[in-house]
Amino acid sequence: MSFNIILAGSRGKMGSEAVKMINKEPTFSLVACIDHKNGPSTTQEVQELAGKALPVYTDAGRCFQEVEADIFIDLTNPEAGYINTKSALTHGLRSVVGTSGFSNEEINELSNIAVEKATGCIIAPNFALGAVLMMQFSKMAAKYFPDVEIIEKHHDQKLDAPSGTAKKTVELIQETRKQKQQGHPDEVETVAGARGANMDGIPVHSMRLPGMVAHQEVIFGSKSQLLTIKHDSFHRESFMDGLKLAMNQVGQIEGLVYGLEHVMDV
């Protein structure tokens, strides 16, 4: 079975890797791109990546009306990604979203539209299969190691903090971890934020530096031992196997799922 694909975010580093991956897959065909800011001025750049003539739209709704496609992929930013995905689902187009930073309210609204339109949507905070396993292993470990902190590290152009991966990790840990007060009960931050963001009693620390791509450590402490579960993405090609998996699986679901683990055998 072949799939016609509309991509938003083709000019970004993640998007350009997605174009390369789509070109290599005989069952995938890129038929249009969405670029809210640049539109036709990006046509030559996108065509050079795709190896063929492609329309580039600034208006997502117009794109979905004029271009026949099977799957929409969004690899943009939270603001544009929410608008794009809402429009795609409203038009009944199955969607795979790698943009993080959506609020719970936005995810709930997208979920309601997907159910109403009986179409599938996968929102994945991280498409690296190793990162998904890291989150699942953390969920397993939290049952036995309730004292935990998370350090997530990303490139300095990332807009949201903590990362979607870190927030998803906390959500999974909450499913097995017994709530407890970590650290000294009278602990005081002499500098605000020194202990990181507090998510359900779990400190989450965010680093943003040039030279990084996407990295996370989940550190569990217990008597006389530490357990560290770590994942590193050194290049954005690490996300392509998970993106391809989501594209192949989104046609098998109805409604919205948050996290790639829902289409993996884990």
Rosetta blueprint (number, residue, H / E / L):
1 M L
2 S L
3 F E
4 N E
5 I E
6 I E
7 L E
8 A E
9 G L
10 S L
11 R L
12 G L
13 K H
14 M H
15 G H
16 S H
17 E H
18 A H
19 V H
20 K H
21 M H
22 I H
23 N H
24 K H
25 E L
26 P L
27 T L
28 F E
29 S E
30 L E
31 V E
32 A E
33 C E
34 I E
35 D L
36 H L
37 K L
38 N L
39 G H
40 P H
41 S H
42 T H
43 T H
44 Q H
45 E H
46 V H
47 Q H
48 E H
49 L H
50 A H
51 G L
52 K L
53 A L
54 L L
55 P L
56 V E
57 Y E
58 T L
59 D L
60 A H
61 G H
62 R H
63 C H
64 F H
65 Q H
66 E H
67 V L
68 E L
69 A L
70 D L
71 I E
72 F E
73 I E
74 D E
75 L L
76 T L
77 N L
78 P H
79 E H
80 A H
81 G H
82 Y H
83 I H
84 N H
85 T H
86 K H
87 S H
88 A H
89 L H
90 T H
91 H L
92 G L
93 L L
94 R E
95 S E
96 V E
97 V E
98 G L
99 T L
100 S L
101 G L
102 F L
103 S L
104 N H
105 E H
106 E H
107 I H
108 N H
109 E H
110 L H
111 S H
112 N H
113 I H
114 A H
115 V H
116 E H
117 K L
118 A L
119 T L
120 G E
121 C E
122 I E
123 I E
124 A L
125 P L
126 N L
127 F L
128 A L
129 L H
130 G H
131 A H
132 V H
133 L H
134 M H
135 M H
136 Q H
137 F H
138 S H
139 K H
140 M H
141 A H
142 A H
143 K L
144 Y L
145 F L
146 P L
147 D E
148 V E
149 E E
150 I E
151 I E
152 E E
153 K E
154 H E
155 H L
156 D L
157 Q L
158 K L
159 L L
160 D L
161 A L
162 P L
163 S L
164 G H
165 T H
166 A H
167 K H
168 K H
169 T H
170 V H
171 E H
172 L H
173 I H
174 Q H
175 E L
176 T L
177 R L
178 K L
179 Q L
180 K L
181 Q L
182 Q L
183 G L
184 H L
185 P L
186 D L
187 E L
188 V L
189 E L
190 T L
191 V L
192 A L
193 G L
194 A L
195 R L
196 G L
197 A E
198 N E
199 M E
200 D L
201 G L
202 I E
203 P E
204 V E
205 H E
206 S E
207 M E
208 R E
209 L L
210 P L
211 G L
212 M L
213 V L
214 A E
215 H E
216 Q E
217 E E
218 V E
219 I E
220 F E
221 G E
222 S E
223 K L
224 S L
225 Q E
226 L E
227 L E
228 T E
229 I E
230 K E
231 H E
232 D E
233 S E
234 F L
235 H L
236 R H
237 E H
238 S H
239 F H
240 M H
241 D H
242 G H
243 L H
244 K H
245 L H
246 A H
247 M H
248 N H
249 Q H
250 V H
251 G H
252 Q H
253 I L
254 E L
255 G E
256 L E
257 V E
258 Y E
259 G L
260 L H
261 E H
262 H H
263 V H
264 M L
265 D L
266 V L
